[in-house]
Amino acid sequence: MLVNPFKLASLGILGMNERNIKYIARYNERKLYPLVDNKLATKRLLENSDIHVPELIATIEHQSQINNLMTLLPSTGGFVIKPAQGSGGKGILVIQNNANPNFAKPNGSELNIEHLQHHCSNILAGLYSLGGKVDKAIIERLINFDQLFSDYSYEGVPDIRIIIFKGYPVMAMMRLSTEASDGKANLHQGAVGVGLDIANGQALHAVQFGKPVEYHPDTQQKLSELKVPNWTDMLELAAKCYEKTQLGYLGADIVLDVEKGPLLLELNARPGLSIQIANGCGLKPRLKMIEKQQQTRTAIERVLFSQQAFSLL
Amino acid sequence: MQYARWPFYALIGVLFVTGLVMSIYRHLTFQVPFLPGETLTTWSIEARVEFTADNGPVKIKLARPSSQQGYAVLSESSASSGYGVAYLDNENILEWSIRQAQGEQTLFYRVDFLHDQLQNDIESTPPAIPPVSLAEPYLTAAEQINQQLLSISADSISYAQQLFQLLTTQQNQQNLALLRDEESEPAKLAVKLLNHAGIAASVIHAVKLEDGRRRQPLVPLVKVWQSGQNSVIFDPATGKRGKPQDMLLWQQQDMPMLEVMGGFDSKVSFSIIKHQETIASAIKAQQNVQQSLVNFSIHSLPLEEQALFKTILLLPVGALIVCMLRILVGLRTSGTFMPVLIALAFIQTSLVTGLVGFTLIVFTGLLLRSYLSHLNLLLVARISAVIISVIAIITLFSLLSYQIGLSEGLKVTFFPMIILSWTIERMSVLWEEEGAKEVVIQGGGSLLTAVIAYLAMTNEFIRHLTFNFLGVQLILLAAILALGNYTGYRLFELARFKSLVERYAGKSV
């Protein structure tokens, strides 16, 4: 049932306590957290930069705005309502289609405007924010994700999580939603995690609920054939987030939009450790190698360095 | 961003060593043993007299206990600024007096008893039987009971025994119900009926010996005399014969407990604390009433505060348990320190009652909350509604359990209601978002943590150490700081990353 901790250590697996003390506490300055914990702040930070983010439709700051929510919503197409300071994917409501008067969720179920209003007022009251602080709700345009991945995902947007350490991409995975995860891309809820080779974006190894899988459980697509296009551009986008935020240990969530290319969905100052399971290897040796780098490099130089150093195939 | 770590380790070391030295010093100098139980037990009882003075001379008489079967008086003292104190030994009374006092007054009297099996009761002469005047229809009722008891008893003691049996088992007998209108207190009623039958009896008062209790009232008992100085004590609440084991008789004569001349609104309450010390240290501590700073001890505080600290000083133990379970094991709980507060409630309610009560309240709360979530309320209003629901649930459970005769059920009131409401709210949201499985995991984790914290906090050894050695607090702090620096794996991670190790099992790394 349990494994020998020394064996884990010899594989270079990073544990939660070590992540918190040696990486997050040491490389992420507390005062910089609001930049990534608040999605509105992140959007503002990345405005007019070459890091693109999903289009902001509206923000809701006061309870009174909820009453005329209808006027704030786009008349056609899909949108997402999320809390500005949510964590762990909590409180994110995806509307696939505005089929007046009802709203269709990706799984086909329909909601009416009262449901959306209740959801917004929960967000404003701070139900989903860290520490229950009052919050704002953001309405974003739904990403029109690349059909390239549509066979790999069930009712949700597949996103790519890249861990950036001191500006170097160190590990990446793609998260595919499943029926078990209810269209969400969180691994602990049952999404499939596919480890990606830093060198070329090729799938390495896939897991669901911590166990290796070969095929997507709902679409039966062979996961080892998955390959992310324009991989180097995507890594460069992620690497640039370091200069923007100054956070040393960072998780970047990126989606591939069919028109706008890679979009930065959100940044995370406390990225999880499941990425190691999806990649089938530990983070520690890579982090130690980056810690030894003295040279200052530009984003693209760092990406090239990582691609060379962390290639697995 | 990289700070040197050595000052931190030095701090841990200093805290640990200081704590250890303080504890050893206390052990050596005051002979406080490290283990409980290898010593004699002493009970300290503090009477707190409160009243409002009339702006004139005041005289207060307080009954005080004497050595009795099983307990010997070790020492007594009083705290009362400006008052003259006299211990009147023949009457077992303490007398405070002052020429002029105004406003609210608080006086303390403290007595230490040594638990001593060899100590015997001092015999006391029976009081004169006061004439009992009962009006009709009470007189007839008393007479009927008297006739009934006379036929089934042989002497005064067996008469009393039958009377108490009647009082406790046949609550609703017609005659008794009538007499209860006249005198509602069972002890006084019993004495009245006994006196009516020509038997010498009086109400005496006792203190229930429970460690760490504050503001306790006196428990009335009835003492019945047979011929001469032979007497037997009955507990009117249970009808049992003989002095209850855990009671200490405070006042053995039929006299008022407290008399205040020159004041009003007077009342007296008791705090009780148990010590495990050697006699030598008990005596030594008595000599050091003017505590020096070196003997930095909780024992220099008034008993009521001591009883409070007995609980407060256990909280760091609970915090350490939470740290260990989260950092070393990786257990998920709902709310970081909520389990410690639940464990504190368990101490009051006892474990099984607490677990059943907690589960029932949270489960019923979740059902009510699922209705509230349909109403689309604002968060603050919804939580307030949950708080009121929790209070309603607690009231309902108390009433129900009292009606079906389960006095244990009344203890649900010890649960912290605001904390329970937040727990219900969080679990409800968790249920909606992540499903019932996560609720069971986090709820189970919280309960498991609470139970482990409860077991640690009720452990006799741990209670003894935390209360008697303040240095232990520093050692606990050092342990928590050290845990905060632990970078190893959590126990659950060994299972979480299992597939990774298996993947490499075939290959060489």
Interface residues (C-beta under 8 A of the other chain):
Chain A: M1 L2 V3 N4 P5 K7 L8 A9 S10 L11 I13 G15 M16 N17 E18 I21 K22 R26 Y27 E29 Q63 K90 E114 Q117 H118 S121 N122 A125 G126 L127 Q189 H205 V207 G210 K211 P212 Q276 I277 G280 C281 G282
Chain B: M1 Q2 I327 G330 N376 L378 L379 V380 V429 E433 E434 N485 Y486 T487 G488 Y489 R490 L491 E493 L494 A495 R496 F497 K498 S499 L500 V501 R503 Y504 V509
